[in-house]
Amino acid sequence: MRGLLAYLSANAADLLINLAFFLIVYLIARILKAGPMAALVIAAIPMVAIAFLLNPMLPPRLMAMLR
């Protein structure tokens, strides 16, 4: 739990920007008449892409975790 709080405090500004971006994409999808679950998926796709671009070792770690 201490590690999570340290991560949140160190990256609070980036996390807030990411949350704002997620909400903007979600609201745009809802305005375009997407269902709630579809809007969540549409909003999550750019966030996953950003995570993969910022952490190049993330895909191999995920694959190793799934083995």
C-alpha atoms as a printed R data frame, in Angstrom:
   type eleno elety resid chain resno       x       y       z
1  ATOM     1    CA   MET     A     1   0.000   0.000   0.000
2  ATOM     2    CA   ARG     A     2   2.882   2.352   0.758
3  ATOM     3    CA   GLY     A     3   4.268   1.807  -2.758
4  ATOM     4    CA   LEU     A     4   0.911   2.685  -4.307
5  ATOM     5    CA   LEU     A     5   0.666   5.905  -2.312
6  ATOM     6    CA   ALA     A     6   4.239   6.842  -3.241
7  ATOM     7    CA   TYR     A     7   3.446   6.210  -6.922
8  ATOM     8    CA   LEU     A     8   0.270   8.296  -6.733
9  ATOM     9    CA   SER     A     9   1.995  11.203  -5.019
10 ATOM    10    CA   ALA     A    10   4.939  11.155  -7.441
11 ATOM    11    CA   ASN     A    11   2.752  10.983 -10.552
12 ATOM    12    CA   ALA     A    12  -0.343  12.912  -9.498
13 ATOM    13    CA   ALA     A    13  -0.166  15.513 -12.283
14 ATOM    14    CA   ASP     A    14   0.283  12.907 -15.027
15 ATOM    15    CA   LEU     A    15  -2.517  10.783 -13.627
16 ATOM    16    CA   LEU     A    16  -4.892  13.759 -13.559
17 ATOM    17    CA   ILE     A    17  -4.047  14.649 -17.164
18 ATOM    18    CA   ASN     A    18  -4.644  11.033 -18.199
19 ATOM    19    CA   LEU     A    19  -7.956  10.967 -16.336
20 ATOM    20    CA   ALA     A    20  -9.059  14.196 -18.015
21 ATOM    21    CA   PHE     A    21  -8.138  12.793 -21.437
22 ATOM    22    CA   PHE     A    22 -10.042   9.582 -20.678
23 ATOM    23    CA   LEU     A    23 -13.143  11.532 -19.632
24 ATOM    24    CA   ILE     A    24 -12.995  13.760 -22.715
25 ATOM    25    CA   VAL     A    25 -12.846  10.766 -25.054
26 ATOM    26    CA   TYR     A    26 -15.617   9.043 -23.096
27 ATOM    27    CA   LEU     A    27 -17.887  12.081 -23.269
28 ATOM    28    CA   ILE     A    28 -17.251  12.534 -26.994
29 ATOM    29    CA   ALA     A    29 -18.195   8.899 -27.555
30 ATOM    30    CA   ARG     A    30 -21.370   9.358 -25.497
31 ATOM    31    CA   ILE     A    31 -22.273  12.515 -27.449
32 ATOM    32    CA   LEU     A    32 -21.909  10.467 -30.636
33 ATOM    33    CA   LYS     A    33 -24.572   8.080 -29.230
34 ATOM    34    CA   ALA     A    34 -22.275   5.214 -28.207
35 ATOM    35    CA   GLY     A    35 -23.546   2.999 -25.416
36 ATOM    36    CA   PRO     A    36 -21.938   3.298 -21.978
37 ATOM    37    CA   MET     A    37 -19.838   0.137 -22.292
38 ATOM    38    CA   ALA     A    38 -18.811   0.947 -25.864
39 ATOM    39    CA   ALA     A    39 -17.795   4.444 -24.770
40 ATOM    40    CA   LEU     A    40 -15.623   2.965 -22.007
41 ATOM    41    CA   VAL     A    41 -13.882   0.701 -24.512
42 ATOM    42    CA   ILE     A    42 -13.410   3.564 -26.965
43 ATOM    43    CA   ALA     A    43 -11.926   5.710 -24.187
44 ATOM    44    CA   ALA     A    44  -9.673   2.903 -22.929
45 ATOM    45    CA   ILE     A    45  -8.063   2.150 -26.304
46 ATOM    46    CA   PRO     A    46  -5.975   5.364 -26.458
47 ATOM    47    CA   MET     A    47  -4.992   4.952 -22.811
48 ATOM    48    CA   VAL     A    48  -3.669   1.436 -23.458
49 ATOM    49    CA   ALA     A    49  -1.803   2.656 -26.537
50 ATOM    50    CA   ILE     A    50  -0.213   5.478 -24.524
51 ATOM    51    CA   ALA     A    51   0.802   3.010 -21.796
52 ATOM    52    CA   PHE     A    52   2.455   0.740 -24.369
53 ATOM    53    CA   LEU     A    53   4.290   3.668 -25.964
54 ATOM    54    CA   LEU     A    54   5.534   5.055 -22.655
55 ATOM    55    CA   ASN     A    55   6.573   1.629 -21.307
56 ATOM    56    CA   PRO     A    56   8.225  -0.365 -24.105
57 ATOM    57    CA   MET     A    57   8.861  -3.316 -21.777
58 ATOM    58    CA   LEU     A    58   5.188  -3.597 -20.819
59 ATOM    59    CA   PRO     A    59   4.117  -6.066 -23.551
60 ATOM    60    CA   PRO     A    60   6.902  -8.589 -22.790
61 ATOM    61    CA   ARG     A    61   6.167  -8.333 -19.065
62 ATOM    62    CA   LEU     A    62   2.477  -8.943 -19.687
63 ATOM    63    CA   MET     A    63   3.251 -11.946 -21.880
64 ATOM    64    CA   ALA     A    64   5.614 -13.351 -19.237
65 ATOM    65    CA   MET     A    65   2.938 -12.842 -16.602
66 ATOM    66    CA   LEU     A    66   0.405 -14.791 -18.687
67 ATOM    67    CA   ARG     A    67   2.677 -17.833 -19.071
